[in-house]
Amino acid sequence: MSYLNGLFSTVFERRFARAVSTDARGREIADLSHDLLGTQGEVSGSTLAQLILDQYTQADAPAKKAFFQFLLRDLEIDPVEVVETLKDYKAAPSKRSYRAYAAASEPKRQELLRRLNQVRGGTQRLVSMRRDLLQMIREDATLEPLDVDFQHLFASWFNRGFLDLRRINWSSPAEVLEKIIAYEAVHAIDSWDDLRRRLQPADRRCYGFFHPAMPDEPLIFVEVALTIGIPNSVQNLLTDGRAPIDAEEADTAVFYSISNCQAGLAGISFGNSLIKQVAADLAGDLGALDTFVTLSPIPGLTKWLDKTQNPALDRAPVEAQAAHYLLSAKRADKLPVDPVARFHLGNGAAVHAVHANADISDNGMRQSKGAMVNYLYDLSQVTTNHEQFVTEKTVAASTAVRTLSASIPPEA
């Protein structure tokens, strides 16, 4: 009986969906959005949501911007209603008065986005929609309030508790491997053989976060080399023909590349959780591991050096230049200028060592004169380092790095 009920239900839903689709054909996306907000039926709601997403996907850039402007203008909060419901809540706090205030304080566009998310593939399409929005915000800052709503929802939908940590290896599905090649943002993967060298040997690992609504789309992934000692060159890690070691022999895990995959999830932090989770898992699996470091680029070094007017700095070795930049170059908010430094230091790592000729690729030479840096994740210190960085803007660093930085005389 339950099978027949399900069959009848499916047939009914499909016929009803076709009827709604026929009735809605040719209508403006704004009208469909108002209808979706007004509908109470699950079937009609899903059909309307699908039509809206399809119409958005097929739209050109001006039409997409018009949709964003509609969301911003027509589905905004009513300030008067917010003030009045707040007064009611303050005068007589209750479940009812608080619910009224909460409802008034939330823009209707947030509920629209939730309803768009109910269809199959809706999450991924909304991530793509935010990617479009972020591109348009670069030229039209008036759209920024809309992104606050996307960030608010995405922070809940992509909460760490919903994410699945997976190991990606040479046996992973081909469509996932293809995306690892495409999304690698630090050290380009130039062939399938190159990818094999990063995934198949016993001393190599790759891990990524996935979301149940986007099961074949990595959100972020990190590539790990298991080594004896701390490496000082990415060429040595990625060279063809190197001799792999047994994973059990390694005493060091090197996070040498971390790539965010979804432009529409910019600002939604995954890297902090990813590195710490992978480090904990590796420590549990491989008892000999006692050192967790990165081998990271220094993307802002060359640009910063070009702006400085300190002759002593210009004449210094690149290791000293890099150390001085990482410890001394600050933004107006007293955080490091370098974005990679902000990320790792904010996670509780420390600047451990800097190396010359560590990345002699065209990109490496262009952005940092070939220099790279190890950030050390001492699992017993990451919490303290994080708190000091956040509260006091303190950059944790080894004595060797501080000595290198101090070798640069103050600007005359």
C-alpha positions in Angstrom: 0.0 0.0 0.0 2.8 2.4 0.9 4.4 1.7 -2.6 1.1 2.6 -4.3 0.7 5.7 -2.2 4.2 6.8 -3.2 3.5 6.0 -6.9 0.2 8.0 -6.9 1.9 10.9 -5.0 4.7 11.0 -7.6 2.3 11.0 -10.5 0.2 13.7 -8.9 3.3 15.9 -8.1 4.6 15.6 -11.7 1.2 16.6 -13.2 0.8 19.4 -10.7 4.3 20.6 -11.5 3.6 20.6 -15.2 0.4 22.6 -14.6 2.2 25.2 -12.5 5.1 25.4 -15.0 2.7 26.0 -17.9 0.8 28.6 -16.0 4.1 30.4 -15.0 5.7 30.3 -18.4 6.7 33.7 -19.7 6.2 35.5 -16.4 8.8 37.8 -14.9 11.2 36.4 -12.3 10.1 39.0 -9.8 6.4 37.8 -10.1 7.5 34.2 -9.7 9.5 35.2 -6.6 6.5 36.9 -5.0 4.4 33.8 -5.8 7.0 31.5 -4.2 7.0 33.6 -1.0 3.2 33.3 -0.9 2.8 29.6 -1.6 2.3 27.1 1.2 2.4 24.0 -0.9 5.6 21.9 -1.2 5.0 20.8 -4.7 4.1 24.2 -6.2 6.9 25.7 -4.2 9.5 23.4 -5.6 8.2 24.0 -9.1 8.3 27.8 -8.7 11.8 27.6 -7.2 13.0 25.5 -10.2 11.5 28.0 -12.6 13.2 30.9 -10.9 16.5 29.2 -10.8 16.3 28.2 -14.5 15.3 31.7 -15.5 18.1 33.2 -13.5 20.7 30.7 -15.0 19.6 31.6 -18.5 19.6 35.4 -17.9 22.4 37.7 -19.2 24.4 39.9 -16.9 22.0 42.9 -17.0 19.0 40.7 -16.2 20.9 39.0 -13.3 21.8 42.4 -11.9 18.1 43.5 -12.3 17.1 40.4 -10.2 19.6 41.4 -7.5 18.3 44.9 -7.5 14.7 43.5 -7.1 15.8 41.5 -4.1 17.5 44.5 -2.6 14.6 46.9 -3.2 11.4 44.9 -3.0 12.3 42.3 -0.5 13.9 44.6 2.1 12.9 45.0 5.8 10.4 47.6 6.8 12.2 49.8 9.3 9.0 51.1 10.7 7.7 47.6 11.4 11.1 46.7 13.0 10.9 49.6 15.4 7.3 49.0 16.3 7.7 45.2 16.9 10.9 46.0 19.0 8.8 48.4 21.1 6.2 45.7 21.6 8.8 43.2 22.6 10.5 45.5 25.1 7.2 46.5 26.6 5.9 42.9 26.9 8.6 40.2 26.2 7.0 37.0 25.1 7.4 34.2 22.6 4.7 35.9 20.4 6.2 39.4 20.6 9.8 38.1 20.0 8.6 36.1 17.0 7.0 39.2 15.5 10.2 41.2 16.0 12.4 38.5 14.6 10.2 38.1 11.5 10.2 41.9 10.9 14.0 42.1 11.3 14.7 39.5 8.6 14.5 40.6 4.9 12.0 38.6 2.9 14.8 37.8 0.4 16.3 35.5 3.0 13.2 33.4 3.0 13.2 33.5 -0.8 16.7 32.1 -0.8 15.7 29.4 1.6 12.8 28.3 -0.6 15.1 28.3 -3.7 17.4 26.0 -1.8 14.6 23.3 -1.5 15.0 22.0 -5.0 17.5 19.4 -6.1 20.8 21.2 -6.9 19.6 24.4 -5.4 22.5 24.8 -3.0 25.1 24.7 -5.8 23.1 27.1 -7.9 22.8 29.6 -5.1 26.6 29.3 -4.6 26.9 30.2 -8.3 24.5 33.0 -7.8 26.6 34.5 -5.0 29.6 34.2 -7.3 27.8 36.4 -9.8 26.8 38.8 -7.0 30.4 39.2 -5.8 31.6 40.0 -9.3 28.9 42.7 -9.6 29.7 44.2 -6.2 33.2 45.1 -7.5 31.6 47.7 -9.7 28.4 48.5 -7.8 28.8 48.7 -4.0 25.1 49.3 -3.5 24.5 45.6 -3.8 26.6 44.8 -0.7 23.7 44.5 1.7 22.4 41.6 -0.3 25.6 39.8 0.2 25.1 40.1 4.0 22.1 37.9 3.5 23.9 35.3 1.5 26.8 35.2 4.0 24.3 34.8 6.9 22.6 31.8 5.3 25.7 30.2 3.9 27.4 30.4 7.3 24.6 28.2 8.6 24.2 25.9 5.6 28.0 25.3 5.4 28.6 24.9 9.1 31.4 22.6 10.0 28.9 20.1 11.5 27.4 19.6 8.0 30.8 19.1 6.2 32.2 15.7 5.3 36.0 15.3 5.4 37.2 12.9 2.7 40.6 11.6 1.7 41.0 12.1 -2.0 43.3 9.5 -3.6 44.0 8.1 -7.0 41.0 5.8 -6.7 38.6 8.7 -6.2 35.9 9.3 -8.9 37.3 10.8 -12.0 35.0 13.8 -11.8 36.4 14.7 -8.4 40.0 14.3 -9.6 39.2 16.5 -12.6 38.0 19.2 -10.2 41.2 18.9 -8.1 43.2 19.7 -11.2 41.0 22.6 -12.1 40.7 24.1 -8.6 44.4 23.8 -7.6 45.3 27.5 -6.9 48.8 27.4 -5.5 50.9 25.0 -7.5 49.3 24.2 -10.8 48.7 20.5 -11.7 49.8 20.3 -15.3 48.9 16.7 -16.2 47.3 13.5 -14.9 50.8 12.2 -14.2 51.5 15.2 -12.1 48.2 14.6 -10.2 49.2 10.9 -9.7 52.5 12.0 -8.1 50.6 14.0 -5.6 48.0 11.4 -4.7 49.3 7.9 -5.2 52.6 7.5 -3.3 52.4 6.3 0.3 53.9 9.6 1.5 51.3 11.8 -0.1 47.9 12.7 1.1 45.0 15.0 -0.1 41.9 15.8 2.0 38.9 17.9 1.2 35.6 19.1 2.7 32.4 18.2 0.9 28.8 19.2 1.6 25.9 16.7 1.3 24.1 19.0 -1.1 27.2 19.2 -3.3 28.6 15.7 -3.0 30.9 15.8 -6.0 32.1 19.4 -5.5 35.0 19.9 -3.2 34.7 23.1 -1.2 38.3 23.2 -0.2 41.2 20.8 -0.2 44.7 20.5 1.2 47.6 18.6 -0.2 50.0 17.0 2.3 53.5 15.6 2.0 54.8 13.2 4.6 58.6 13.8 5.0 61.6 13.3 7.2 62.4 16.8 8.4 61.0 20.2 7.3 61.4 20.8 3.6 62.8 24.1 2.3 61.7 23.9 -1.4 58.5 23.0 -3.2 60.5 21.8 -6.2 61.9 19.0 -4.0 58.4 18.0 -2.9 56.9 18.0 -6.4 59.9 16.8 -8.4 59.3 13.9 -10.8 61.4 10.8 -10.1 61.8 11.4 -6.3 62.0 8.3 -4.1 58.9 8.0 -1.9 59.3 7.0 1.8 57.0 4.8 3.8 54.4 6.8 5.6 55.3 5.3 8.9 58.9 6.7 8.6 57.8 10.3 8.3 58.1 12.6 11.3 56.7 15.7 9.5 53.4 16.5 7.8 53.8 19.4 5.3 50.7 21.2 4.1 52.1 22.6 0.9 48.9 23.6 -0.9 45.4 24.6 0.2 42.8 25.7 -2.4 39.4 27.1 -2.0 37.2 25.7 -4.8 34.0 27.7 -4.8 34.2 31.5 -5.6 30.6 31.8 -4.3 31.7 30.7 -0.8 34.3 33.5 -0.4 34.5 34.6 3.2 33.0 31.4 4.5 35.9 29.9 6.5 36.8 26.3 6.0 40.6 26.3 6.1 40.9 26.6 9.8 38.9 23.5 10.5 40.4 21.6 7.6 44.0 21.9 8.6 43.4 21.2 12.3 41.2 18.2 11.5 43.7 16.7 9.1 46.5 17.3 11.5 44.6 15.5 14.3 43.7 12.6 12.0 47.3 12.2 10.7 48.6 12.3 14.3 46.2 9.6 15.2 47.0 7.4 12.2 50.8 7.9 12.1 52.4 7.8 15.6 55.8 9.0 14.5 54.5 12.4 13.2 55.5 15.1 15.7 55.8 18.2 13.4 53.0 19.9 11.4 54.1 22.7 9.1 53.2 24.4 5.9 55.4 25.3 3.0 53.5 28.5 1.9 53.8 31.2 -0.7 54.4 34.8 0.3 52.2 36.4 -2.3 52.6 40.1 -1.3 56.4 40.2 -0.8 57.5 41.6 -4.2 54.7 44.2 -4.3 55.6 45.4 -0.8 59.3 45.6 -1.5 58.5 47.7 -4.6 56.7 50.2 -2.3 59.4 50.5 0.4 62.0 53.2 0.5 64.5 51.5 2.8 67.9 51.0 0.9 69.1 48.6 3.6 66.1 46.4 2.9 66.7 46.4 -0.8 70.3 45.2 -0.3 69.4 42.5 2.2 69.2 38.8 1.4 65.8 37.6 0.3 65.4 35.5 3.5 65.8 38.7 5.6 63.4 40.6 3.4 60.8 37.9 3.7 61.2 37.7 7.5 61.0 41.5 7.9 57.9 41.6 5.7 56.1 38.8 7.5 56.8 40.3 11.0 56.7 44.1 10.2 54.4 44.8 7.2 51.0 45.7 8.7 47.7 47.0 7.6 45.9 49.9 9.2 44.2 47.4 11.6 47.7 46.1 12.6 47.2 42.7 11.0 49.8 41.4 8.5 49.6 42.7 5.0 50.2 39.2 3.6 46.9 37.3 3.2 48.4 33.9 3.6 50.1 35.1 6.8 46.8 36.4 8.2 45.2 33.0 7.5 47.8 30.8 9.2 48.6 33.1 12.0 44.8 33.5 12.6 44.7 29.7 12.9 47.3 29.7 15.6 50.4 28.8 13.6 53.8 30.5 14.0 56.3 31.8 11.4 58.9 29.1 11.7 61.4 29.5 8.9 61.8 31.4 5.6 63.7 30.0 2.5 65.2 31.5 -0.6 64.8 29.7 -4.0 62.0 27.7 -2.6 59.6 28.3 -5.5 61.5 29.1 -8.7 58.4 28.9 -10.9 57.5 32.0 -12.9 54.7 32.8 -10.4 57.0 32.1 -7.4 59.7 34.5 -8.7 57.1 37.1 -9.6 55.3 37.3 -6.3 58.0 36.6 -3.8 61.4 36.4 -5.6 61.3 32.7 -5.0 60.9 32.8 -1.2 58.6 30.6 0.8 57.8 30.2 4.5 57.1 27.4 6.9 54.2 28.1 9.3 54.4 25.7 12.3 51.3 24.2 13.8 52.3 23.2 17.3 49.1 21.5 18.4 50.0 22.5 22.0 50.3 26.2 21.2 47.8 26.9 18.5 45.1 28.1 20.9 47.4 30.4 22.7 48.9 31.8 19.4 45.4 32.3 18.0 44.2 34.2 21.1 47.3 36.5 21.1 47.0 37.1 17.4 43.3 38.1 17.6 43.5 40.1 20.8 46.9 41.7 20.7 47.9 41.3 17.0 51.0 39.4 18.1 52.8 37.5 15.4 54.2 34.2 16.8 57.6 33.5 15.3 60.7 31.5 15.9 63.9 33.1 17.2 65.6 32.5 13.9 62.9 34.4 12.0 63.0 37.3 14.5 66.8 37.5 14.2 66.6 37.7 10.4 64.0 40.4 10.6 66.0 42.4 13.1 69.0 42.3 10.7 67.3 45.0 8.6 68.2 48.4 10.0 65.3 50.8 10.6 64.4 53.1 7.7 66.5 56.2 7.7 
